[in-house]
Every structure is written in structure tokens, then in C-alpha cells.
Amino acid sequence: MNKTLLAEFTAREGAQDEVARLILEYAKKVREEEGNIAFDVYTRSANPRAFWIFEVYRDEDAFQAHLKAPYGGPFNAALVPLIEEDASVLTFLDPVTRPDLARSGD
């Protein structure tokens, strides 16, 4: 089963351009990971300092490999002084299924 999450953080006033540069460089590396399916970077229309990153990994093992990648630590160390939060706020997501649409015998 895919591992899906939303990472959120808010750039400090005046730091949004540097945050955008950092996250886009990081995104290039993450997208090259064997188990990465999606790493999409957004800002909120109403607040361009609010960043949302939608991430999907093949499975838990792929997500764990992502966490161990050598470029993650330096990225986070560079990001933390530029954002309002202590770290990215992670929300793990599960797909919604409709039991009434499930076919019996599958």
C-alpha cells in the first residue's frame, strides 16, 4: 500500500523565495528516489508563505528509505531557520474507500 502524506510549513516573512529555492532543489532529488511516486510542491493561494508538499511513496519501505537519504538532514537543517514552525508538520493520509462499491470475491 502506498504511503501518502502532506507536509506543511510557513516561511518566515521575507524568506519565501529562499524556501521555494530549497524545496524545489530538494524535490528534484526526492523525485529520483526509486520508491517515490509523487513529490508536489504548492503554496496556498491566499498565503504564498504557506507551503504544502504532497508526497506519495510506493510503500512503507520506500518511505523509510526516503527518510534515510543523505540529503534529507542538510535540507531540514537549512529549512528550519527559515520557517515559523519547529519542523514540517506531517499529516499521513489514507485513501477513502466505499464499501458499497467493493466487489465480493475480489
N, C-alpha and C positions, 0 to 999 in steps of 0.2 A: 504494500500500500504506500502511496506517495506520502511524503512528509511536507506539509504546506504550512507556511507561516507568514505573518505580516510583522515587519519590523518598523517601528515608528520612532522618530526623534524630531526635535525642533532646533534648528540652527539659531545660535545667538544672533542678536541684532548685528548686521554688517558682516556676518560670517557665511551667509548662504551661498555665495559664489565659491568659496573655498570648500565648503561641504559638498556642493554639487560636483566640483572637480574631483575630490577624493572618492566620492561614492561611484562616480562614473568610471574612474580608473579601476577601482575595486570590482565593479560589475564585470568588466572585461575579463578579469581573472576568474571570477566565480563562474561565469558562463562557459568557461573552458573546462570546468570540472566534469569528469565523466558522469557523475550522478546528478548533475544539475539539469533541471528541466526548464526552469524559469527564474529569472532574477530581474524584475522590472522595477524601475525607479520612478516614483511620482512625487509631486508636491501637491498640496491641497490648493485648489483654485482660489479659495478665499484667504489662504495664508501661505504664500510661497516659501516661508521659512519652515513649514511643517512638511517633513519628508516621510513618505511611506514606501517601503520596499516589499513587494510581493515576491515570495520565494517558494519554489517547489523543487523538491529533491526526489529522486527515484524511490527512496525508501529510507528507513532509519539509519542504515549503514552509510548511505551516501551523505546524509546529513551529518553524521559523526565525522566522516572524512572531511567534510567542509569545515567543521569546527577545528580540526587539527591542521588545516592548511597553513603553511608558514607565513603567508601574507596577511592572515586574519588579525593576529596580535598587533603588528605595526599599524594596520588600518585603524583598529579600535583605539590604539594609543593616540593616533593623530586626530581622530574624530572627537573623543571625549572633551577636550578643552573647547571645542567649537560648538557644542550643543548644550541645551539647557538641562537636559536630564543627566543622571549619573552614567547612563548607558542606553543603548537602544532598548525600547520596550517591545518585547516579543509577545505576539499573540499566536498561538498554534491553532490551526483550523482543521476541522473535519468536514467531509462532504455531507450534505444533507441527502438522505435517500428517502424515497417514497415507498413504503412497504406495500401500498396498494398496487404499485406498478411492477413489483418483483414477480418474476415468473416462477411458478413452482417447478421443482425438478432441476433448477439450474445450480 
